[in-house]
Amino acid sequence: MNIKMVVLDMAGTTVDEDNVVYKTLHKSIKISGFDISYQFVLDHGAGKEKLQALKDIMNQANIHSYPLNEIYSLFLKLLNREYNNLEFKAQPYALELFQHLKDKNIKVILNTGYNQETANKILEKLNWTIGNEIDALITASQVTNARPAPDMIFLARDMFSIKNANEIAKVGDSIIDIQEGKNAGCALNIGVLTGAHNKDQLSTASPDLIIHSLSELFNIF
């Protein structure tokens, strides 16, 4: 197996932001008058483009009449406030993994269901820059179809002239990360237990491997 690129999710996989996105999405739904649990938000929204996540959460809760744009606008307002005050941290071993991959001449790509503005703000808070810690950042706002569609991985592939998706590995903490990688035809699709979904949940997406920590990837790549 000749891996030339590893595509890693951000929140929960390489970035520790205490699940503030899903906590804020849950808060926005509750403020808007809908009694949905935080766990339900994680189960049905994790890893997705956030407007789509909101739609899917409400649909799965069998709620079909709700002010979508108002809830989403509230979410963005509250999230911006949270992000201005939150201290972001790299997940354990994330920076060491980035360097390990670069030493192996493997491209390090972050991709995310966040929009571009939010993702850039996270990079700035972490003091990560494209060309240093990572080779590229791909966000849901750059593509037509968000996860589980493979568009973000295909965009990364094309940016670095990777000929085949079987030269790419995908790593993420949610079911939809694994689905995205499989839909792209990635050679390896790896779930990590540092974020939204537990082992049983990740197993439903049939990943090639489930790991407890990014440190386990040093022996794979």
Secondary structure, 3 states (H helix, E strand, C coil): CCCCEEEEECECCCEECCCHHHHHHHHHHHHCCCCCCHHHHHHHHCCCCHHHHHHHHHHHCCCCCCCHHHHHHHHHHHHHHHHHHCCCEECCCHHHHHHHHHHCCCEEEEEECCCHHHHHHHHHHHCCCECCCECEEEEHHHCCCCCCCCHHHHHHHHHCCCCCHHHEEEEECCHHHHHHHHHHCCCEEEEECCCCCCHHHHHCCCCCEEECCHHHHHHCC
